[in-house]
Amino acid sequence: MEASPVAVGSRWQSLLDEGDWSYHREWWGEEDGSGEGVQTVFRRHSECGNGVVSVSAYPASLPASEHWPAMERWLQESNSRLYPESASSDQFKVLGYQWRVMRFNDHTRQSTAKVMTCYRTSGQRSLFLMQQPHVLAVPYVKSMVSAGLTALSCSSYDLPQAASGQNTMKILCIGHGGGSLPLFLASKFRGATIHIVEIDPVVVSASVESMGFPASPVKGLSPESMLPSDADDLLWGGIHDRVFLHTADAEDFIGSDGNEYDIVFIDAYDGDDVFPRKLWDVDGAFMKSLEKRVHPVHGTVVVNLHSDSDSEAAEGNADFQSALPMGRHVSQVCRAYMQHFGVAFTAAVPWLCNITLVACRAGGMAGGARRGLSRRDLVLGKLLSKSDTVERALGLPFPCLPYIKNGFTMVH
């Protein structure tokens, strides 16, 4: 039986959003990860085009120290279940919470996570890192979650059943970073099996060694990458058994994969902050394979895009320009996904120059149109009506609606 480490250890929060944007000053820091109180905890050169992969640690104000004993008691209880004979001799102490920020080439902020550090008083290698899966620190991840899961719910998919574990759910995440999105999804959907594809083994090592991602979903980690062998069983309570991390090229993986996915999240940028063309080439092997791997009725694909600075407006599409200064590159990506899946819309990410693209099967999302109602009004109306279902089913500490409505635009 799975137990949520966050639900027990953080009851005090009462839906406090530790990832609210108001806390970004704690981790945004200098562009190169330097500054007072900041430590570099990982630095390694990538052979996959990402340059230098580094992780910087920043002090976090929450949870405050008076709440740490609650987590220590939870750790003690978890340890006692694993080792009844040593229940009295093993003790746990929380050392603190930090923001961990992964960068490429000391410049591009790739991902941000909150990590708890604790230790066990007995045994060798007793230091543990645990990412806090309920904390989504960067607004674009909340935008992807809000828009993508609400769209899935609009396409006749029973989201509450998957959250409770009564229905199975298959999720694919292309691009790993620190692993905050897949861990969030795994902790919220008891019925979900999550596959992650990451091309760069250095990124995978950084997430495990420095960002509190569980080690057991990863195959082939070097010995120095390993934390205590029982860390995942102690910290994750079975959640890690439903997560599988594949170190592979996304095009190769999707071409040979036999799974059918309910929803796919794509967030894959290289060291030059470029979204690879093969992940959006309308005639390419990746897009053709992806279309076959997504459920034919309710299948949903969510893509994180960066607003590009192409000064030339997307040809003949004034709607795009009303939301963000999208250039030709971004509009081409959006149209490619629309052509393969039938319906697509974008939402502008608050505070950042990111865009969330959601592509859905036309039958699932746009079916049941009423006479005189435009496709835009139909789709937006469905999304607005389902956003509270997602919030309630997942117990979200943030509302979905603002992320869906912000700069909402249909792709034509």
LUMDOKOL-263031 format. One record per residue (C-alpha): x, y, z; residue in one letter; residue number from 0. Coordinates in Angstrom, 3 decimals, decimal comma. Example, Ala and Ser with C-alpha at 12.3 -4.5 7.8 and 13.67 -1.06 7.14 Angstrom:
+----------+----------+----------+----+-----+
|       c1 |       c2 |       c3 | aa |   i |
+----------+----------+----------+----+-----+
|   12,300 |   -4,500 |    7,800 |  A |   0 |
|   13,670 |   -1,060 |    7,140 |  S |   1 |
+----------+----------+----------+----+-----+
end
This chain:
+----------+----------+----------+----+-----+
|       c1 |       c2 |       c3 | aa |   i |
+----------+----------+----------+----+-----+
|    0,000 |    0,000 |    0,000 |  M |   0 |
|    1,297 |    3,418 |   -0,882 |  E |   1 |
|    1,562 |    6,197 |    1,639 |  A |   2 |
|    2,218 |    9,766 |    0,659 |  S |   3 |
|    5,282 |   11,100 |    2,473 |  P |   4 |
|    4,155 |   14,651 |    1,872 |  V |   5 |
|    0,611 |   14,219 |    3,127 |  A |   6 |
|    1,810 |   12,938 |    6,494 |  V |   7 |
|    4,866 |   15,092 |    6,926 |  G |   8 |
|    3,266 |   18,366 |    5,882 |  S |   9 |
|   -0,236 |   18,356 |    7,366 |  R |  10 |
|    0,509 |   21,792 |    8,768 |  W |  11 |
|    0,445 |   23,233 |    5,273 |  Q |  12 |
|   -3,333 |   23,007 |    4,759 |  S |  13 |
|   -2,922 |   23,579 |    1,027 |  L |  14 |
|   -0,275 |   26,262 |    1,470 |  L |  15 |
|    1,472 |   26,547 |   -1,897 |  D |  16 |
|    5,196 |   26,402 |   -1,143 |  E |  17 |
|    5,795 |   26,843 |   -4,869 |  G |  18 |
|    3,904 |   30,126 |   -5,117 |  D |  19 |
|    5,707 |   32,639 |   -7,326 |  W |  20 |
|    6,128 |   34,952 |   -4,340 |  S |  21 |
|    8,899 |   32,610 |   -3,141 |  Y |  22 |
|   10,870 |   32,820 |   -6,386 |  H |  23 |
|   13,244 |   35,418 |   -4,922 |  R |  24 |
|   14,653 |   32,660 |   -2,713 |  E |  25 |
|   15,878 |   30,604 |   -5,653 |  W |  26 |
|   15,975 |   32,850 |   -8,708 |  W |  27 |
|   19,354 |   34,203 |   -7,587 |  G |  28 |
|   22,120 |   35,235 |   -9,925 |  E |  29 |
|   21,954 |   33,977 |  -13,489 |  E |  30 |
|   25,092 |   31,879 |  -13,028 |  D |  31 |
|   23,975 |   30,361 |   -9,706 |  G |  32 |
|   26,308 |   32,455 |   -7,560 |  S |  33 |
|   25,395 |   34,688 |   -4,637 |  G |  34 |
|   25,372 |   34,805 |   -0,871 |  E |  35 |
|   24,426 |   31,519 |    0,781 |  G |  36 |
|   24,399 |   29,642 |   -2,542 |  V |  37 |
|   26,304 |   26,371 |   -2,972 |  Q |  38 |
|   27,182 |   24,444 |   -6,108 |  T |  39 |
|   26,288 |   20,839 |   -5,277 |  V |  40 |
|   26,720 |   19,261 |   -8,732 |  F |  41 |
|   28,805 |   20,151 |  -11,779 |  R |  42 |
|   29,600 |   17,860 |  -14,683 |  R |  43 |
|   30,132 |   18,146 |  -18,443 |  H |  44 |
|   27,504 |   16,668 |  -20,744 |  S |  45 |
|   28,289 |   14,801 |  -23,948 |  E |  46 |
|   24,728 |   15,304 |  -25,239 |  C |  47 |
|   24,801 |   18,961 |  -26,203 |  G |  48 |
|   23,864 |   20,432 |  -22,828 |  N |  49 |
|   27,330 |   21,765 |  -22,041 |  G |  50 |
|   28,033 |   22,014 |  -18,309 |  V |  51 |
|   25,194 |   20,675 |  -16,162 |  V |  52 |
|   25,204 |   22,203 |  -12,689 |  S |  53 |
|   22,937 |   22,289 |   -9,647 |  V |  54 |
|   22,931 |   25,165 |   -7,148 |  S |  55 |
|   21,394 |   25,035 |   -3,661 |  A |  56 |
|   19,561 |   27,992 |   -2,094 |  Y |  57 |
|   18,151 |   28,227 |    1,457 |  P |  58 |
|   14,356 |   27,796 |    1,629 |  A |  59 |
|   12,210 |   29,531 |    4,250 |  S |  60 |
|    9,537 |   26,813 |    4,326 |  L |  61 |
|    8,829 |   24,489 |    6,018 |  P |  62 |
|    9,985 |   26,446 |    9,083 |  A |  63 |
|   12,052 |   24,555 |   11,668 |  S |  64 |
|    9,137 |   24,182 |   14,091 |  E |  65 |
|    7,482 |   21,897 |   11,549 |  H |  66 |
|   10,469 |   19,608 |   11,026 |  W |  67 |
|    9,621 |   17,265 |   13,946 |  P |  68 |
|    6,440 |   16,210 |   12,110 |  A |  69 |
|    8,553 |   14,948 |    9,206 |  M |  70 |
|   11,030 |   13,314 |   11,603 |  E |  71 |
|    8,163 |   11,370 |   13,204 |  R |  72 |
|    6,952 |   10,289 |    9,772 |  W |  73 |
|   10,447 |    9,100 |    8,849 |  L |  74 |
|   10,692 |    7,202 |   12,118 |  Q |  75 |
|    7,377 |    5,470 |   11,482 |  E |  76 |
|    8,411 |    4,549 |    7,945 |  S |  77 |
|   11,728 |    3,186 |    9,219 |  N |  78 |
|    9,968 |    1,131 |   11,901 |  S |  79 |
|    7,783 |   -0,524 |    9,273 |  R |  80 |
|   10,880 |   -1,475 |    7,271 |  L |  81 |
|   13,042 |   -2,470 |   10,263 |  Y |  82 |
|   10,885 |   -3,408 |   13,277 |  P |  83 |
|   13,916 |   -4,755 |   15,136 |  E |  84 |
|   15,778 |   -1,436 |   15,024 |  S |  85 |
|   12,859 |    0,866 |   15,769 |  A |  86 |
|   14,402 |    2,103 |   19,002 |  S |  87 |
|   18,010 |    2,491 |   17,839 |  S |  88 |
|   17,454 |    4,429 |   14,580 |  D |  89 |
|   16,669 |    8,114 |   14,863 |  Q |  90 |
|   16,045 |   10,655 |   12,120 |  F |  91 |
|   16,875 |   14,321 |   12,012 |  K |  92 |
|   15,868 |   16,827 |    9,344 |  V |  93 |
|   18,816 |   19,046 |    8,415 |  L |  94 |
|   16,738 |   21,491 |    6,398 |  G |  95 |
|   15,061 |   22,340 |    3,102 |  Y |  96 |
|   16,675 |   23,896 |    0,058 |  Q |  97 |
|   15,775 |   25,007 |   -3,413 |  W |  98 |
|   17,860 |   23,139 |   -5,972 |  R |  99 |
|   18,215 |   24,744 |   -9,408 |  V | 100 |
|   19,615 |   22,866 |  -12,398 |  M | 101 |
|   21,343 |   24,939 |  -15,091 |  R | 102 |
|   22,871 |   24,268 |  -18,473 |  F | 103 |
|   26,096 |   26,157 |  -19,215 |  N | 104 |
|   25,734 |   28,210 |  -16,007 |  D | 105 |
|   23,008 |   30,204 |  -17,700 |  H | 106 |
|   19,787 |   28,440 |  -18,676 |  T | 107 |
|   17,663 |   27,564 |  -15,640 |  R | 108 |
|   16,498 |   24,095 |  -16,586 |  Q | 109 |
|   14,463 |   23,111 |  -13,526 |  S | 110 |
|   13,825 |   23,979 |   -9,892 |  T | 111 |
|   12,813 |   21,711 |   -7,019 |  A | 112 |
|   12,531 |   21,865 |   -3,249 |  K | 113 |
|   14,606 |   19,196 |   -1,514 |  V | 114 |
|   14,610 |   17,957 |    2,081 |  M | 115 |
|   17,886 |   16,733 |    3,588 |  T | 116 |
|   17,799 |   14,386 |    6,566 |  C | 117 |
|   20,002 |   11,750 |    8,186 |  Y | 118 |
|   19,661 |    8,476 |   10,093 |  R | 119 |
|   21,836 |    8,145 |   13,160 |  T | 120 |
|   22,876 |    4,530 |   12,498 |  S | 121 |
|   24,451 |    2,759 |    9,534 |  G | 122 |
|   26,819 |    3,885 |    6,812 |  Q | 123 |
|   25,869 |    6,410 |    4,075 |  R | 124 |
|   22,976 |    7,654 |    6,191 |  S | 125 |
|   22,327 |   11,008 |    4,452 |  L | 126 |
|   19,063 |   11,181 |    2,493 |  F | 127 |
|   17,718 |   13,657 |   -0,072 |  L | 128 |
|   14,041 |   13,794 |   -0,874 |  M | 129 |
|   12,455 |   16,043 |   -3,459 |  Q | 130 |
|    9,126 |   17,505 |   -2,318 |  Q | 131 |
|    6,730 |   16,419 |   -5,077 |  P | 132 |
|    3,888 |   18,719 |   -3,991 |  H | 133 |
|    6,027 |   21,806 |   -4,728 |  V | 134 |
|    5,881 |   23,060 |   -8,321 |  L | 135 |
|    8,096 |   26,131 |   -8,201 |  A | 136 |
|    8,081 |   27,315 |  -11,810 |  V | 137 |
|    4,847 |   28,716 |  -13,294 |  P | 138 |
|    5,218 |   26,931 |  -16,638 |  Y | 139 |
|    4,976 |   23,538 |  -14,896 |  V | 140 |
|    1,761 |   24,618 |  -13,177 |  K | 141 |
|    0,501 |   25,832 |  -16,535 |  S | 142 |
|    1,256 |   22,461 |  -18,155 |  M | 143 |
|   -0,460 |   20,601 |  -15,315 |  V | 144 |
|   -3,506 |   22,904 |  -15,243 |  S | 145 |
|   -4,144 |   23,126 |  -18,977 |  A | 146 |
|   -3,151 |   19,553 |  -19,821 |  G | 147 |
|   -5,068 |   17,710 |  -17,105 |  L | 148 |
|   -8,132 |   19,893 |  -17,548 |  T | 149 |
|   -8,118 |   19,182 |  -21,283 |  A | 150 |
|   -7,806 |   15,457 |  -20,564 |  L | 151 |
|  -10,783 |   15,683 |  -18,204 |  S | 152 |
|  -12,795 |   17,421 |  -20,941 |  C | 153 |
|  -12,205 |   14,488 |  -23,291 |  S | 154 |
|  -14,351 |   11,968 |  -21,377 |  S | 155 |
|  -11,465 |   10,818 |  -19,188 |  Y | 156 |
|  -12,336 |   10,091 |  -15,536 |  D | 157 |
|   -9,581 |   11,979 |  -13,734 |  L | 158 |
|  -10,860 |   11,409 |  -10,159 |  P | 159 |
|  -10,890 |    7,637 |  -10,721 |  Q | 160 |
|   -7,234 |    7,718 |  -11,769 |  A | 161 |
|   -6,335 |    9,948 |   -8,823 |  A | 162 |
|   -7,904 |    7,499 |   -6,376 |  S | 163 |
|   -6,284 |    4,488 |   -8,039 |  G | 164 |
|   -9,551 |    2,921 |   -9,199 |  Q | 165 |
|   -8,506 |    3,362 |  -12,849 |  N | 166 |
|   -5,114 |    2,891 |  -14,451 |  T | 167 |
|   -3,417 |    5,763 |  -16,212 |  M | 168 |
|   -0,366 |    5,892 |  -18,461 |  K | 169 |
|    1,712 |    9,050 |  -18,644 |  I | 170 |
|    4,799 |    9,830 |  -20,714 |  L | 171 |
|    7,191 |   12,673 |  -19,858 |  C | 172 |
|    9,724 |   13,590 |  -22,546 |  I | 173 |
|   12,509 |   15,564 |  -20,917 |  G | 174 |
|   13,398 |   14,935 |  -17,282 |  H | 175 |
|   15,331 |   17,822 |  -15,747 |  G | 176 |
|   15,098 |   17,483 |  -11,986 |  G | 177 |
|   12,023 |   15,265 |  -12,244 |  G | 178 |
|    9,534 |   17,574 |  -10,511 |  S | 179 |
|    6,703 |   17,010 |  -13,002 |  L | 180 |
|    6,762 |   13,173 |  -13,027 |  P | 181 |
|    7,096 |   13,037 |   -9,229 |  L | 182 |
|    4,156 |   15,406 |   -8,830 |  F | 183 |
|    2,038 |   13,265 |  -11,176 |  L | 184 |
|    3,065 |   10,003 |   -9,497 |  A | 185 |
|    2,194 |   11,377 |   -6,053 |  S | 186 |
|   -1,199 |   12,700 |   -7,196 |  K | 187 |
|   -2,389 |    9,777 |   -9,362 |  F | 188 |
|   -2,374 |    6,485 |   -7,493 |  R | 189 |
|   -3,449 |    4,721 |  -10,688 |  G | 190 |
|   -0,673 |    6,140 |  -12,840 |  A | 191 |
|    2,338 |    4,466 |  -14,392 |  T | 192 |
|    4,808 |    7,091 |  -15,560 |  I | 193 |
|    7,534 |    6,661 |  -18,157 |  H | 194 |
|   10,204 |    9,362 |  -18,501 |  I | 195 |
|   12,563 |    9,734 |  -21,442 |  V | 196 |
|   15,775 |   11,728 |  -21,005 |  E | 197 |
|   18,602 |   11,676 |  -23,540 |  I | 198 |
|   21,341 |   12,960 |  -21,213 |  D | 199 |
|   22,710 |   10,614 |  -18,504 |  P | 200 |
|   24,370 |   13,585 |  -16,787 |  V | 201 |
|   20,965 |   15,216 |  -16,281 |  V | 202 |
|   19,675 |   11,942 |  -14,824 |  V | 203 |
|   22,648 |   11,708 |  -12,441 |  S | 204 |
|   22,196 |   15,318 |  -11,359 |  A | 205 |
|   18,529 |   14,718 |  -10,516 |  S | 206 |
|   19,351 |   11,689 |   -8,326 |  V | 207 |
|   22,548 |   12,917 |   -6,706 |  E | 208 |
|   21,510 |   16,509 |   -6,076 |  S | 209 |
|   17,760 |   17,022 |   -6,553 |  M | 210 |
|   16,253 |   14,218 |   -4,491 |  G | 211 |
|   14,825 |   12,156 |   -7,353 |  F | 212 |
|   14,518 |    8,443 |   -6,408 |  P | 213 |
|   17,304 |    6,231 |   -7,759 |  A | 214 |
|   15,434 |    2,963 |   -8,319 |  S | 215 |
|   13,472 |    4,071 |  -11,431 |  P | 216 |
|   16,840 |    4,655 |  -13,149 |  V | 217 |
|   18,824 |    1,816 |  -14,672 |  K | 218 |
|   22,618 |    1,877 |  -14,978 |  G | 219 |
|   23,522 |    4,572 |  -12,459 |  L | 220 |
|   27,216 |    4,601 |  -11,534 |  S | 221 |
|   28,028 |    3,506 |   -7,943 |  P | 222 |
|   28,919 |    7,036 |   -6,825 |  E | 223 |
|   25,407 |    8,117 |   -7,821 |  S | 224 |
|   23,759 |    5,881 |   -5,276 |  M | 225 |
|   22,370 |    7,135 |   -1,984 |  L | 226 |
|   21,582 |    4,593 |    0,775 |  P | 227 |
|   20,149 |    1,463 |   -0,838 |  S | 228 |
|   16,927 |    1,653 |    1,162 |  D | 229 |
|   16,342 |    5,372 |    0,519 |  A | 230 |
|   13,486 |    4,916 |   -1,958 |  D | 231 |
|   11,595 |    2,391 |    0,186 |  D | 232 |
|   11,966 |    4,629 |    3,211 |  L | 233 |
|   11,053 |    7,934 |    1,558 |  L | 234 |
|    8,642 |    7,141 |   -1,251 |  W | 235 |
|    6,325 |    4,453 |    0,104 |  G | 236 |
|    5,799 |    2,701 |   -3,243 |  G | 237 |
|    5,403 |    5,778 |   -5,440 |  I | 238 |
|    8,808 |    5,092 |   -7,013 |  H | 239 |
|    7,675 |    1,627 |   -8,163 |  D | 240 |
|    5,350 |    3,247 |  -10,723 |  R | 241 |
|    7,988 |    5,521 |  -12,253 |  V | 242 |
|   10,369 |    4,338 |  -15,002 |  F | 243 |
|   13,180 |    6,537 |  -16,304 |  L | 244 |
|   14,642 |    5,629 |  -19,706 |  H | 245 |
|   17,928 |    7,181 |  -20,796 |  T | 246 |
|   17,210 |    7,318 |  -24,512 |  A | 247 |
|   16,563 |    9,545 |  -27,499 |  D | 248 |
|   12,869 |   10,471 |  -27,592 |  A | 249 |
|   12,498 |    9,676 |  -31,292 |  E | 250 |
|   14,021 |    6,218 |  -30,845 |  D | 251 |
|   11,972 |    5,509 |  -27,725 |  F | 252 |
|    8,602 |    6,506 |  -29,139 |  I | 253 |
|    9,303 |    4,564 |  -32,334 |  G | 254 |
|    9,789 |    1,279 |  -30,456 |  S | 255 |
|    7,478 |    1,794 |  -27,485 |  D | 256 |
|    4,363 |   -0,351 |  -27,271 |  G | 257 |
|    2,438 |    1,645 |  -24,659 |  N | 258 |
|   -0,690 |    3,680 |  -25,301 |  E | 259 |
|   -0,610 |    6,896 |  -23,281 |  Y | 260 |
|   -3,467 |    8,920 |  -21,869 |  D | 261 |
|   -1,365 |   12,070 |  -21,671 |  I | 262 |
|    2,131 |   13,080 |  -22,804 |  V | 263 |
|    4,153 |   16,000 |  -21,414 |  F | 264 |
|    7,035 |   17,350 |  -23,512 |  I | 265 |
|    9,625 |   19,728 |  -22,064 |  D | 266 |
|   12,861 |   19,134 |  -23,928 |  A | 267 |
|   15,394 |   21,898 |  -24,536 |  Y | 268 |
|   19,121 |   21,576 |  -25,147 |  D | 269 |
|   22,043 |   23,586 |  -23,765 |  G | 270 |
|   21,386 |   26,338 |  -26,306 |  D | 271 |
|   17,751 |   26,581 |  -25,140 |  D | 272 |
|   16,454 |   25,150 |  -28,432 |  V | 273 |
|   13,434 |   22,856 |  -28,855 |  F | 274 |
|   14,739 |   20,176 |  -31,261 |  P | 275 |
|   13,155 |   20,291 |  -34,691 |  R | 276 |
|   12,630 |   16,535 |  -34,815 |  K | 277 |
|   10,184 |   16,854 |  -31,893 |  L | 278 |
|    7,867 |   19,048 |  -33,969 |  W | 279 |
|    8,614 |   18,256 |  -37,618 |  D | 280 |
|    5,131 |   17,578 |  -38,966 |  V | 281 |
|    6,453 |   14,974 |  -41,435 |  D | 282 |
|    9,080 |   13,496 |  -39,112 |  G | 283 |
|    9,240 |   10,057 |  -37,541 |  A | 284 |
|    8,699 |   11,344 |  -33,996 |  F | 285 |
|    5,377 |   13,062 |  -34,677 |  M | 286 |
|    4,054 |   10,133 |  -36,682 |  K | 287 |
|    4,976 |    7,667 |  -33,941 |  S | 288 |
|    3,634 |    9,920 |  -31,180 |  L | 289 |
|    0,241 |   10,113 |  -32,873 |  E | 290 |
|    0,027 |    6,307 |  -32,793 |  K | 291 |
|    1,048 |    6,077 |  -29,138 |  R | 292 |
|   -1,597 |    8,480 |  -27,791 |  V | 293 |
|   -5,081 |    7,215 |  -26,909 |  H | 294 |
|   -7,362 |    7,589 |  -29,966 |  P | 295 |
|  -10,274 |    9,209 |  -28,073 |  V | 296 |
|   -8,976 |   11,214 |  -25,114 |  H | 297 |
|   -5,230 |   11,292 |  -25,798 |  G | 298 |
|   -3,689 |   14,658 |  -24,883 |  T | 299 |
|   -0,229 |   16,113 |  -25,537 |  V | 300 |
|    1,187 |   19,070 |  -23,575 |  V | 301 |
|    4,282 |   20,979 |  -24,756 |  V | 302 |
|    6,297 |   23,682 |  -23,005 |  N | 303 |
|    7,393 |   26,304 |  -25,529 |  L | 304 |
|    9,534 |   29,408 |  -25,195 |  H | 305 |
|    8,195 |   32,523 |  -26,882 |  S | 306 |
|   10,710 |   33,257 |  -29,602 |  D | 307 |
|   11,767 |   36,713 |  -30,700 |  S | 308 |
|   11,234 |   36,387 |  -34,439 |  D | 309 |
|   10,229 |   39,915 |  -35,397 |  S | 310 |
|    8,192 |   38,695 |  -38,323 |  E | 311 |
|    4,652 |   37,937 |  -37,217 |  A | 312 |
|    3,267 |   34,461 |  -37,774 |  A | 313 |
|    1,766 |   34,660 |  -41,219 |  E | 314 |
|   -1,956 |   35,367 |  -41,303 |  G | 315 |
|   -2,533 |   34,646 |  -37,619 |  N | 316 |
|   -3,271 |   37,755 |  -35,588 |  A | 317 |
|   -4,676 |   35,646 |  -32,723 |  D | 318 |
|   -1,216 |   34,369 |  -31,895 |  F | 319 |
|    0,109 |   37,897 |  -31,605 |  Q | 320 |
|   -2,562 |   38,952 |  -29,103 |  S | 321 |
|   -1,218 |   36,639 |  -26,404 |  A | 322 |
|    2,554 |   36,782 |  -26,699 |  L | 323 |
|    5,032 |   37,940 |  -29,330 |  P | 324 |
|    5,244 |   34,501 |  -30,899 |  M | 325 |
|    7,457 |   34,235 |  -33,899 |  G | 326 |
|    7,294 |   31,947 |  -36,876 |  R | 327 |
|    9,076 |   29,069 |  -35,124 |  H | 328 |
|    6,538 |   28,754 |  -32,311 |  V | 329 |
|    3,518 |   29,035 |  -34,596 |  S | 330 |
|    4,962 |   26,272 |  -36,796 |  Q | 331 |
|    5,330 |   24,006 |  -33,753 |  V | 332 |
|    1,724 |   24,686 |  -32,739 |  C | 333 |
|    0,349 |   23,946 |  -36,193 |  R | 334 |
|    2,357 |   20,723 |  -36,459 |  A | 335 |
|    0,745 |   19,344 |  -33,299 |  Y | 336 |
|   -2,704 |   20,522 |  -34,362 |  M | 337 |
|   -2,363 |   18,726 |  -37,698 |  Q | 338 |
|   -1,543 |   15,443 |  -35,970 |  H | 339 |
|   -4,127 |   15,586 |  -33,174 |  F | 340 |
|   -7,015 |   17,706 |  -34,438 |  G | 341 |
|   -7,510 |   20,422 |  -31,810 |  V | 342 |
|   -4,829 |   22,604 |  -30,225 |  A | 343 |
|   -4,760 |   25,680 |  -28,022 |  F | 344 |
|   -2,142 |   27,716 |  -26,196 |  T | 345 |
|   -2,037 |   29,522 |  -22,874 |  A | 346 |
|    0,495 |   32,158 |  -21,876 |  A | 347 |
|    2,455 |   31,395 |  -18,718 |  V | 348 |
|    2,229 |   34,139 |  -16,069 |  P | 349 |
|    5,485 |   35,971 |  -15,233 |  W | 350 |
|    7,536 |   34,050 |  -17,828 |  L | 351 |
|    7,963 |   34,101 |  -21,612 |  C | 352 |
|    6,681 |   30,543 |  -21,910 |  N | 353 |
|    3,663 |   29,161 |  -23,704 |  I | 354 |
|    1,798 |   25,968 |  -22,919 |  T | 355 |
|    0,598 |   24,152 |  -26,031 |  L | 356 |
|   -2,108 |   21,507 |  -25,595 |  V | 357 |
|   -3,107 |   19,216 |  -28,463 |  A | 358 |
|   -6,136 |   16,912 |  -28,196 |  C | 359 |
|   -8,117 |   14,489 |  -30,274 |  R | 360 |
|  -10,858 |   16,425 |  -32,076 |  A | 361 |
|  -13,574 |   13,912 |  -31,211 |  G | 362 |
|  -12,869 |   14,088 |  -27,511 |  G | 363 |
|  -12,412 |   17,819 |  -27,066 |  M | 364 |
|  -14,512 |   19,458 |  -29,777 |  A | 365 |
|  -17,412 |   17,018 |  -29,936 |  G | 366 |
|  -20,939 |   18,119 |  -29,066 |  G | 367 |
|  -20,710 |   21,638 |  -30,510 |  A | 368 |
|  -23,875 |   23,690 |  -30,162 |  R | 369 |
|  -25,151 |   25,634 |  -33,128 |  R | 370 |
|  -23,775 |   29,143 |  -33,314 |  G | 371 |
|  -20,971 |   28,438 |  -30,821 |  L | 372 |
|  -17,449 |   28,969 |  -32,144 |  S | 373 |
|  -14,835 |   26,286 |  -31,609 |  R | 374 |
|  -12,910 |   28,663 |  -29,361 |  R | 375 |
|  -15,920 |   29,293 |  -27,120 |  D | 376 |
|  -16,761 |   25,585 |  -27,066 |  L | 377 |
|  -13,270 |   24,518 |  -26,029 |  V | 378 |
|  -12,764 |   27,324 |  -23,514 |  L | 379 |
|  -16,206 |   26,694 |  -22,017 |  G | 380 |
|  -15,424 |   23,010 |  -21,521 |  K | 381 |
|  -12,076 |   23,818 |  -19,914 |  L | 382 |
|  -13,574 |   26,354 |  -17,527 |  L | 383 |
|  -16,277 |   23,910 |  -16,465 |  S | 384 |
|  -13,773 |   21,149 |  -15,661 |  K | 385 |
|  -10,997 |   23,092 |  -13,934 |  S | 386 |
|  -12,527 |   22,712 |  -10,480 |  D | 387 |
|  -12,779 |   18,931 |  -11,022 |  T | 388 |
|   -9,005 |   18,777 |  -11,474 |  V | 389 |
|   -8,357 |   20,955 |   -8,423 |  E | 390 |
|  -10,591 |   18,853 |   -6,168 |  R | 391 |
|   -9,453 |   15,458 |   -7,458 |  A | 392 |
|   -5,780 |   16,269 |   -6,941 |  L | 393 |
|   -6,074 |   18,533 |   -3,905 |  G | 394 |
|   -4,095 |   21,245 |   -5,668 |  L | 395 |
|   -2,711 |   24,155 |   -3,621 |  P | 396 |
|   -3,099 |   26,439 |   -6,659 |  F | 397 |
|   -6,073 |   27,183 |   -8,950 |  P | 398 |
|   -6,082 |   25,910 |  -12,538 |  C | 399 |
|   -8,324 |   28,585 |  -13,990 |  L | 400 |
|   -5,825 |   31,479 |  -14,180 |  P | 401 |
|   -3,306 |   29,301 |  -16,011 |  Y | 402 |
|   -5,922 |   28,189 |  -18,564 |  I | 403 |
|   -7,447 |   31,612 |  -19,242 |  K | 404 |
|   -4,218 |   33,593 |  -19,472 |  N | 405 |
|   -3,719 |   34,417 |  -23,160 |  G | 406 |
|   -5,952 |   31,516 |  -24,244 |  F | 407 |
|   -5,692 |   31,130 |  -28,029 |  T | 408 |
|   -6,886 |   28,474 |  -30,441 |  M | 409 |
|   -4,350 |   27,214 |  -32,966 |  V | 410 |
|   -5,584 |   27,526 |  -36,550 |  H | 411 |
+----------+----------+----------+----+-----+
end
